[in-house]
Amino acid sequence: MLPAFAILLLFQCLGEGAIFLLGLPVPGPVAGMILLFISLLLWPALQTRIEAAANELLRHLSLLFVPAGVGIVAAAGSGSGHWLAIIASLIASTLLTLAVTALVLKGMKPEGEGDA
């Protein structure tokens, strides 16, 4: 399993390096995932090498959210006095997400299907 983790870390590092060299406004791990996806399309045998490690990471995915939660709590003090703007933006973004999701689902509905 250690070689599989090394492969996953290699792609993350490749993504970080590519973003640094090209100066793109994309997070390095996202670029690494795109590179990994392309590699999986080109070499399907790579999937069998990293599948066990990827599944193990997914099993413990909730632990990876702990640092983000700590960051939110630590930054909460700097939001004092801006709670109305924060709440308004949360409500607006939630409503916008619901509307876009509804429009996408409506657009994906087959033509001949009637409305319920």
Summary of the structure (lengths in Angstrom):
residues: 116
radius of gyration: 20.4
end to end distance: 49.9
largest distance: 54.3
contacts: 239
relative contact order: 0.08
helix: 83%
strand: 0%
